[in-house]
Amino acid sequence: MTFTAAVSNAIKDTIKHEFVDQQNLIENFLEMKTVDWGISDDTRKAYLHQLEAFGAFTLERGQPIEVADTAIIRSYIASLT
């Protein structure tokens, strides 16, 4: 395996790991809101869709969702318009 291929694989593995961790974070958050707020299944699905989209946006910019700052949130909102 070439050095470039090894680096590429390492990056892909890191991104996959971050996505799995992020997915668990989103699921835990939604579970908490389901219990605390009693949100409906439709609301939960809508939140899931929105949080996954935001999470993908943050990962594409190299910033996991749990450390998203004001700048990344503003950038995401601007991308929606």
C-alpha positions in Angstrom: 0.0 0.0 0.0 1.3 3.4 -0.9 1.7 6.2 1.6 -1.0 8.2 0.0 -3.4 5.2 0.1 -2.6 4.6 3.7 -3.2 8.3 4.6 -6.5 8.2 2.6 -7.7 5.1 4.4 -6.8 6.6 7.8 -8.7 9.8 7.0 -11.8 7.7 5.9 -11.6 5.6 9.1 -11.4 8.8 11.2 -14.4 10.3 9.4 -16.4 7.1 9.8 -15.6 6.9 13.5 -16.5 10.6 14.0 -19.8 10.0 12.1 -20.6 7.0 14.3 -19.8 9.0 17.5 -21.9 11.9 16.2 -24.8 9.6 15.3 -24.7 8.2 18.9 -24.7 11.8 20.3 -27.7 12.7 18.2 -29.6 9.6 19.2 -28.9 10.2 22.9 -30.0 13.8 22.6 -33.3 12.7 20.9 -33.9 10.0 23.5 -33.5 12.6 26.2 -35.9 15.0 24.5 -38.4 12.2 23.9 -38.4 11.4 27.7 -38.1 15.0 29.0 -40.4 16.7 26.5 -42.6 13.8 25.4 -42.0 14.7 21.7 -44.0 12.8 19.1 -42.4 10.3 16.7 -42.9 12.7 13.8 -41.1 15.5 15.7 -38.3 13.1 16.6 -37.9 12.1 13.0 -37.8 15.8 11.9 -35.2 16.6 14.6 -33.2 13.6 13.5 -33.2 14.7 9.9 -32.2 18.2 10.8 -29.5 17.2 13.2 -28.0 14.7 10.8 -27.9 17.4 8.1 -26.2 19.8 10.4 -23.8 17.1 11.6 -22.8 16.3 8.0 -22.2 20.0 7.4 -19.9 20.3 10.4 -18.0 17.1 9.6 -17.4 18.3 6.1 -15.7 21.3 7.6 -13.6 19.3 10.0 -15.5 20.3 13.1 -17.6 17.7 15.0 -21.1 18.7 16.0 -20.4 18.7 19.7 -17.9 21.6 19.4 -19.8 23.6 16.8 -19.4 27.3 17.4 -21.3 30.4 16.4 -19.4 30.7 13.2 -20.3 27.2 11.9 -23.9 27.6 13.0 -24.2 30.9 11.1 -22.5 29.3 8.1 -24.9 26.4 8.2 -28.0 28.7 8.4 -26.6 30.8 5.5 -26.2 27.6 3.4 -30.0 26.9 3.9 -31.0 30.0 2.1 
